[in-house]
Amino acid sequence: MKKIILYLSLTIYSVVGNVLMAQSDISMSTHWYNRANYNPASIAKPDYLYLFSNVRKQWVGVSGSPTVFNIQASEYFYKMRSAFGISLISDNIGATKAINPMLTYAYRISGNSDWSISMGLSLGIFSRYIDNSLLEADNVNDPYIYSSLDPIIFPDANLGAEFQNAHFIVGVSTTHLLPTTKEYFSISNSNHRYGYVIYKNSDSELFNYNVGLQVVNHSALTVIEGNASIRIKHPTGLSVGPREIFDIGVTYRSTSQFTLLFGLNITPNIRVGYAIDQSFITGYSQNTTHEIMLEFRFPSKSAQTSTSDNWYF
């Protein structure tokens, strides 16, 4: 237990102790279904090979608006108490293109079937370049335009910890830990700190519901986000395995943004989802944002047993 407290203390220290000035981290409305983008500890999903992908198109109708592609894969190995994952994020904003591939490792400690603590680390690279074919310069003879188009590549790291029991998920994490030079602050991603609590109830044969609260801090900006969702189940009489049919959820951010989320289980192990965002900030783009998600969850060959009927571990 002393080692657990030490690991969590180091993680929390990292969360509150690093501040860099740069662009904001990627925004995903479906992160309530998959937290691995910002907390590597969350890939410690026992007994499953897990695949996740989503596409987000922000401010539809606005030329050059952000478009994010995300794909992840992870698997938990029971005998090693460890999960291994890989991810790739592509973030396009206007003429800038960013690529962020990462390798993830998470270790899970569990004293019994009632609780677990996992700790995770992601390592990779962050690269960004400017597509000069999309630029329309006022002065095409300005030499700075061309000297600033070289791609930038930096090492990248995320760190996190997560506690789970039958009804609660509590996590803290920090992203983009490795510093960059001041020269590139304006086009590199900066350190973010995340903290969240999720209450989940899967006691009913007919439905599950989750309620979550998350706080995200980036430099001087802090965003509070709340989420609630209900998932309708098919009562098969089975004690294990996913039985959910469809789900609906809502999210509200302190930045006056509202999200509706929908999901459908095509099979017990394949799920599609959709999210639509709307901003109510005066003077901010009122164009909607759309996000499509695809999930796969398959029993792993290394699995000892399936431990939960809740799809969203």
N, C-alpha and C positions, 0 to 999 in steps of 0.2 A: 504493500500500500504506500510506503514512503517513496518508492520509485515512481509510482503512478502520480503522486502529488508533485514530485519533482518535474516529471515530464510535462504535466499540465501547466506548472508554474513557468517553465521555460517557454512554452507555447504562448501563454498569455502575455509574457514579457515581450515576446516578438510582436504580438498583435498590437500592443500599445506603444512600442518603442521605436517604430520605424515610420518616418514620414518623408516622402519624396514628392516633388512638384512635377506633374506631367499630365498626360491625358487620362481620362477616366477608364476604369476597367470595363470590359464588355458587359452589356446588359442583356439578361435573359429572363423572360417572364416565367419560363418553365423550370427555373432552378428549384422550385419547391418540390419537383419530382426527382431532381438529380442535382446534388450539391457539389459534385466533384470538380466543377469549374473553379470553385474558390475554396473548397476544403478537401484536400486529398484523403483525409481520414475516412470520408464517407464511402469510399469504394470497398470497405471491408464488409461486404454483403455475403454472409455465410451461404455456402452451398450452391452458388450460381455463377454461371458465365453471363455477364451483363453487357449488352450493347446499347448505346444511346446515341441518337443524332437529332439535330434540329437545325432549322433555318429560320432566321429572323430578318424581316424586311421592315425597316423603320421609316415612318413618315411616307407612306405610299403616295406617289404623285409628285414628290419633290426630287428633282434631278440631283444625283450624287448622294442621296441619303444613305445612312449606314445599312450595310447588309452583312450578316454574320452567319457563317457556316461552322457547325460544331459536330465532331464525331468522337466517341469515346468507347473504349472496350476495357473490361476488367474481369478478373476471376479470382475467387477466394480459394485458398488451399488449406483445408482444415488441419492437416497434420503440422503444417508450418505456422499456423495461426496468422497467415499473411495473405495479402491481396496484392496483385500486380496489375497495373493498368497502363494504357497508352491513350493519348488524346491529341487532337489536331484542331486548332481554331483558325479560321480565316476571317479577318475583319476588314471590310472595305468601306472607306468613308471618302467620298469625293474622288480625288486623284491619288489618295494614299491607300496602300495595301499592306496589311499586317498578317504575318503567319506566326503561329505560336504552337509548335509541337512540344509535348511533354511526356516524360515517363514518370509513373507514380508507384509508390510503395506505401502500404499501410499495414501496421501490426495491430492485432486485436487481442485484448486481454479480457477474459471472461471467467469470473469465479464460479458461475453457475449459469443456468439458462435464463435467469431473471435480469441480468444486467451485463453490459460490456462497455469497455473503453477502448477506442481505437485511436492511433496516432499515425499521421501520414505525411509524406514528403513528396513533392513533385519537382523534377529537375528537367530543364530543357533549354530552348533558346527562344528569344523574341526578335523578330526581324520586321522591319518596315521599310518600304520604298515608295517613291512617288512616280506615277506613270505620267511622264511629261507630255504624252500625246493627248492627255485630257486637260492640259493647262492652256489658258488663254491669257497670255501676258500682255500688259499694256505696252511694255518695251521689250521686244524680243531680243534686243542686243544687250540686255542686262546680263553680265557674266555670272552674277550670283545665282540666277535661275538654274543654270546648268551645273554649277559647282556644288549645289545643294541637293542634287538628285541621286547621289550615290546611296545605295541601301545601307541601313544600319542593322547590325546584328549584335545582340547581347545575350549573355547567359541569363537564365530566369529560374526562379524557385518559388514554390508555394509551401506553406507549412500549416498544419491544423491538427485539432484533436476533437473527438466527439464521444459523448456519453449516451448510452441508450438503455432503457429498461422497457417494461411492458407497455408503458404509456407515454414516456417522454424521450425526446431527442434534444440534447443540448450540445452546441458546438461553438468553437472559436477557431478562427483561422486568419491568415494574412497572406497576401499575394504579392508577387513581383518584389521579392526581398532583396535581390542583388542590385546594388546601386549602379546608376549610369552617370556619365559625365554631364555637367551642366549644359554642355553644348547641345545635347540631344534631349533635354527635358521636355521640350514642346512636342516631340513626336514619339516619345517612348511611353509605355504604360507605367503608372506609378503605384506605389504601395497602397493597398487597401486593407482595412481591418473589418472582419465580420464577426458578429455574435448573434446566435439565434436560439430560440426555444420552440419546439414543436410538441403539441399534445396530440396523441393519436389514440383512437378508440376503435377497436376491432372486435368487441365482445358480441355484437349482434350478428345473427345469421343473415340479416337482410341488408345491412349497410355498414360502412366504416365512415368515420369523419376525422378530419385533422383541423387543428387550429394552430397557427404559427405566428411568431413575432420575430423580426430580424432588424438589426441595427448595422448599418454600413457606414464606415468613416473613411473619408478620403481628404487628407489635408484639413482644411477648415470646414469642409462640407460633411454633414451627417444626415443620412436618410434613414427614416424609420418605415418599415414595411410590415403590413399585417396581411395574413392569408387565412381563408377558411374554405374547406372543401368537403364534399360528401361523395361517397363512392357506393353505388348500388351493387349488391352482390346477388349471385344466384345460389340459393341454399342447396348444395349438393349432398350435404351430410358428411363430407370429408373433413378431416381435422387439419390437413396441411395442404399447401398449394394455393396458388392464386385463384380466386373465385369471382373476382369483380367483373362487372359487365360494362358499366360506364361511370363517369364521374363529372362533376361540375364544381367549379370553384371561383372565388373572387379574391382579388388582391387590391389593396389601396396603399399608395406610398405618400409620405409626407410632402413630396414634391407635387402634390395634386394630380397624380396619375392613377387611373383606375383600369383594372384588367379583368376580363372574363376568361376562364379556362375551361376547356372541354376535353374529355378523353373517352376512348372506346377500346375495349379489349376485343380484338378481332379473334384471337384464340387465347387459351389460358396463358400463353407465353409471349404474345405479340400484342402491342398496344400502340395506337396512334393518338396524337393529341393536337389541339389547336388553341391558340391564345390570341386575343385581340386587345390592344392597349389604346387608351384614349387619354390625352392630356387636357387639363382644364386650367393651365397656367395662362394668364393674360399676356399676350404678346408672343407666346410660344406656338410652334407649329401645331395646328389642330388636326393635321392629317393623322389617320389611324396607323397603328403598327401591327403587323401580323406575324405570327410565329407558328411553324408546323413542327411536330415532334414525332419521332418513331423510336420505340423501345422494343428490345428483345430480352427475355430472361429465360435461360435454359438451365436445368439441373446440371451441375458440374459432375464430372467423373470422380472428382476427389471428395464429393459431398458425403458427409456422414448422415445427415438428415435435413429435411426442409423444416425450418424453425418457425415460419410465420406465414399466414395466409394474406398478409398485407403486402400488396405489390410494391408500395413505396416504403422500403425499409429505411 
